[in-house]
Amino acid sequence: MACLYGDTPPLFGSRVVRTEEELKGLDAVVLGVPWEGTITWGGWSGCELGPKLMREVSQRLTGLLPEYGLDVWRHIELGDFGDCAVTSQDVRATFADVERRVGAILAAGAIPIILGGDHSVPIPVVQALARHHSGKRIGVIQYDAHYDNKESHDGERLARNTPMRRIAETPGVRPDRIVQIGIRGPRNFPWGPAFARESGATVFTTLDIRKRGIEAVTQEAINIAHDGTDLVYVTVDSDIMDMAFNPGGPPDPGGVSSLEMLISLFQVGQAGQVGGLDVVEIYPPRDHANFSAHVMDWALLYFLGGLAKGRIEGNTLKE
């Protein structure tokens, strides 16, 4: 099966991957995780429909990035491995399949590109990454309005507001090489900055971005996440962007622009040594003109464009 929804095309019209054998030879592989678990605010968001919508709207896009003089698909061979098996109301069974599918992508030598789903999704992805790269050290770059490092939510340790704590606890991840970009606003709670300080994470707020510029902040984030590590994982919550650019995401004002998002992700991809990336928290029922899905597809293209540029320059992940 190409994906959970049988009439849904592969992302960017990429190669459909039906078996683990077909993963071989690909540079990056898309995996959908249509999961919404614990509701932490405002009721059901519909984010489990995100992978389907992102695939659908991606069909309008080519790989050409004129401002960088680059055609992504001349340098990156992309496949779409469909969606993982989601077991309703059973986060552990669902995450077990995510780990298995991501492990297969990594074993084939490709970079997993994950479409969420809520922000709990990177927990099993990073666990699979750490298992595959056992003995290696992992840094993390998080794009988000919120710290998302709560111990648990109503007793659930795998909720969408806990991933950065679970990731910090994952063997192989260096908590002091976790960088959080775009933190802002009153939907944060005191435990957020407290755990960030305790664990040694570096935080760049949107005010830091306004004062210093997105390229300078991104470069420092890259320097920190790569310092003393072997690879870096990237997680992108749509609410890093201002709600004006993200109508189908959480309603958080004061964020970065879509252009800043594209510039930053290209820069991170170009630096190389990226072990995987996810994009999460897109809400199709609220995304009436599909704007958020389009923006996040663009964000993925710019990251892959940066990855292509980095490979041309020799910035590749060393196995």
DAJO-V721253 format. One line per field, one symbol per residue. ss: DSSP state (H for helix, E for strand, C for the rest). phi: phi as a letter, one per 20 degrees, with the letter a starting at -180 (. if undefined). burial: b if it has 16 or more other ideal C-beta (glycine too) atoms within 10 Angstrom, else e. A space follows every 10 residues. Layout:
BEGIN
ss = ???
phi = ???
burial = ???
END
This chain:
BEGIN
ss = CCCCCCCCCC HHHCEECCCH HHHCCCCEEE EEECCCCCCC CCCCCCHHHH HHHHHHHHHH CCCEEHHHCE EHHHCCCEEE EEECCCCCCC HHHHHHHHHH HHHHHHHCCC EEEEEECCCC CHHHHHHHHH HHCCCCCEEE EEECCCCCCC CCECCECCCC CCHHHHHHHC CCEEEEEEEE EEECCCCCCH HHHHHHHHHC CEEEEHHHHH HHCHHHHHHH HHHHHHCCCC EEEEEEEHHH ECCCCCCCCC CCCCCECHHH HHHHHHHHHH HCCEEEEEEE CCCHHHCCCC HHHHHHHHHH HHHHHHHHHH HHCCCCCCC
phi = .fagefeeff glmfffddcf ffffneebce cecfcceged amnfdnffeg gffffffffe dededgfdmc dgfeccedcc emdfeedgmc fffffffggf ffgffffend efdddeneef gfgfffffff ffegnedddc dddaecflcf faclneedff ddffffffef goeegedecd dnfaneeecg fffffgffen fdddeffgff fdnfffffff fffffefmcd bcdcccegfg eggfecfdcg edfnefefff ffffffffff fmleerbccc mddgfdefdm fffffffggf ffffffffff ffenedfef
burial = ebbbbeebbb bbbbbebeee eebeebbbbb bbbbbbbbeb eeeebbbbbb bbbbbbbbee bebebeeeeb ebbebbebbb bbbbebeeee beebbebbbe bbbbbbebeb bbbbbbbbbb bbbbbbbbbb ebbeeeebbb bbbbbbbbbb eebeebbbbb bbbbbbbbeb ebbbbebbbb bbbbbeeeee ebbebbeebe bbbbbbebbe eeebeebbbb bbebbbeebb bbbbbbbbbb bbbebbbbbb ebeebbebeb bbbbbbbbbb bbbbbbbbbb bbbbeebeeb bbbbbbbbbb bbbbbbbbbb beeebebee
END
